[in-house]
């Protein structure tokens, strides 16, 4: 069931800062840190599960099973990437119902042609506006609870320009999207223009190394944005840490003091071993 706290935070004008999570370890760690939401990144989830690019390869089933497990093991509201809805209008309905049943609180659907590509990579193409508006209508009509939020994303900026992206964002809001997401604006001025032109909660994608300037949450909030995701921070940090740790092991034949490790005892607690130990203690003599 969708968590009503996210919709309430938007209603109250609170800013929602969400780190990207891509597997259960990243989700469990982020869940302990009092964020208002977690963002399940398609790029990171596909990379961690398949070791492949976020290029329309992963299926609905690939994603909903992993997202559902993340929701099950965490308590923070989850925003989840659903690409294009994984097909046509019937697929969109199935995706919305499946994500909501899995406990997701907000679903992100985009207007790219299938197969889609990561939003900060080249050669993205978008479907006609009317096709996306029908997807939004289906998504809104298919949800069971109004606490389940529909985030409508356009990738039109890169191929068709800022004016077309804004036009689509305005149409998305009129069609009933709860949050509007203009992907990959390329300057602070463009981000300001988006905020001034669209009268709806706005979504900012802060990709380390991407096309959009990285701005602080306070700056984005003042500018008029409601949500900021940092989808790449988790897997880029993990990748750097793993490369450092494995390189250190190869060089020294052991782990040196220069490698910063999560304490094993704390990690075991994070995963829930205490519950296992308590169970074993209680039932150890039961035959």
N, C-alpha and C positions, 0 to 999 in steps of 0.2 A: 504494500500500500504506500502511496506517495506520502511523504512527510510534509505536513502543513506548515512547518516552520519556515520553509524556503519562500513560499508565497507570502506568508505574513511578513517576513523580512523585506521583501520587495515592496509590499504595501506600506510599510513603515519608513521607506526611504533608506534602509540600511544598505551598505555596500557589501556585496558577496564576493569574497576572494576565494578561489578554489584551486588547489594544487592538482596537477595531473597525476593520476595513479594508473598503473598499467598491469599490475598483478596483485596477488594477495599480500605479499610482503610490503609493497609500497602503500597499499590501502590500509593495512593494519597500523603502520607507523603514522600515516597522515591522520588516521582516525583518532589518535591520542592527542591531537594538537589544537583542538578547538576551532578549526575552520568551520564556516557556515555551510560549506558544501565540498564534496569531492568531485573531481571531473575524471571520468573514465575516458582516456584518450584512445581514439581509434588507432592512430599511428603507433603508440606505445604498446597497445594490447596486441595488435597484429605482429609487431616486431618481437614481443616476448613469447608469443604463442607459436607463430609460424616462422619467425626469422625472415620475414619478407616485407617488401614495401607496402605502405598504405595506398594501394592502387586498385581497390575494388575486388581484391582477391578473397578476403575473408567474407564468410556468409553470415546471414542472420543467426543461424544456429551457433556458429563459432562465437559470435559476440554475446548473444543473450545468455548463454550458459556461464560464461566468465563474468559478465556483469552481475548476473544473479548471485553468484557465489560471493562477489565483492559486497553486494548489498547485505547478504545474509550474515557476513562476518563483521560488519561495521555498523555504527549507529548514526553516522553523519549523513545528511541527505545527499543522494547521488545524482549528478548530472551525467548523462551518458550519450556518447556519440552514436548516431544511427545512420550515418552516411546519407544515402539518398532515400532511405526507407526500404532499401534492398529490392527495388523493382517498381512496379506500377502501383495503382491506387489500392488494389486489393492487398498487395504486399505491405503498403504503408499501414493499412488498418491492422493487419496481422502483427506488424512490428510494434505499433503503439500498444496494442493489447498485451503483447508478450512482454514488453519492457515494463509496463505498468504492473502486470501480474508478478514480475520478478522483484518489484519493490522500488524501481527507479522513481525518482521524484521529478526529473525534467529530462526530456528527450530532445536531441538536436537533429534536425533534418535539413538537408541542403538541396540547392537547385542545380547541382552539377548533372551532366549527362553520365550515364552508366557505361563503362566502369569509371568511378570517381578517382580523384587523385588528392593527395595531401594538399591542404589549402595554401601552403607557402612554397609549392613547387610549380613549375611552368606547365603550359599546354592544357589548362583546365578549360572546359567548355560547359556552358549552362543550357538548360532546357528553356523553352519559351515560358514567359512569365505566367500565362494562364495555366500551364501544366503544373507549375509549382503552387499556384493559388488553390488548385483543386487538391493537391496533396495536403496543404495546410487545413483545408476544410475537412478532409477525411480524418486527419489526425485529431483535430479538435472534436469532431463528432464521435470518434471511436473511443475516447477515454471514458473511464467510468467515474472518475473523480475530478472535480475542478481544481483540486490541489496538485494534480499532475500537469506540469507545465510543458507547453510546446514552444521550442526555440526554433525559429525559422532563419536559416542561413543562406545568404547569397554569395556566390563566388564571382559575381559579374565584374567586380572592380578590375581585376587583372586583364581580362580579355576585352571588356566593353567600356570600361571607364567608370569614374566615380559617379557621374550623373545618373547612369543607368543603375548602378548599385543602390544609390539613394532612392531612385524611383521604385525599385523592387522592394527595398526595405519599407517604404511608406505603404506599399500595397500589401505587404505581409502583415503589417500591423492592422490594416483595415480588414483583412481576411480573418483575423482572430488570433494570430500568434501572440503568445504571452510575452515573448522576448524576441527582439530582432537582432540579428547577428550579421553585420557587414564584414565579410572576411577580407583580410590583408590590405587595409588602407596603408598607404606608403609614406605618410608624413603626419606630424602633429596637426597641421592645418587641415588635412583631410579628415582626421578624427574629429576635429572641432566642427567641421562642416556637417558631418554625419549627425553629431549630437544636436546641432541646431535645426536640422531639417526633419528629423524623425521624432514624433511624439509617442514614444513607447519606451519601455525598459530596454536598454541597450547592452550588448554583450561585446566585450573586448577580448581578443585572443593574443596573449602576450607570449610569443614564441621566441625563445632564445635562439638568435641566429636567423630569424625570419624576416619578412618584408616590413613588418609594422614596428614603429618605435616602441621600446619598452618604457612604460610609464608606471609610476607608483600608484598604488590603489587610491591614495588621497587625491592625486592629480586627476585620475580618471573619474572619480566621484564628482569632483568639482566641475569637470567638463560636461557631466551629464550622463555618464555610464552607470549601470547598475550592477553589472557582473564582470569580473575579470577571471579568466582561466590562465593558468601557466602549465600547459599540457606537457611540455618537453622537460621541465626542470627535474622531474624524478628520474626518467630513464637516462638523461644526459649525465646527471650526477652519479647514478649507479654505474653507468658505463665507464666514467672516468675513475671511479673508485676501484672497480674491478680490474681495469687495465693497470692501475698503480699497484694493487695488491698482487696480482698474478705476475707482473713484471718484477716486483720485489722478490717474490718466491723463486722465480727462475734465476734471478741474479745471485741471490744469497743462499739458496737451498733451504731456506726457512723464512718465517715471517719476522722481519726486523721491526724495531721500535718505531720506525718512520711510518708504518702503516696504521691508520686509525681504524680500529675495529669496533663494531657494536658488541658490547659485552655479552658473552654467550649465555650467562644466567638471565640477563634481562631479555634477550631474544627468546629464550625458552618461555619466559613468562608472557611475552607478547603473543606467542603462538597458542597459549592456553595449556601448557604442560602442567600448571598447578592443579587444574581441574582433574587431569589424568592421575596425578600423584595423590590427590585427595580421594579419588575414587578407589585407587588401589589400596590406600591405607584403610579405607572403610570396609572393603570387601575382600581383602587379602586372605582372610581365614575362611571365607565362604567356599564350600565345596559342593 
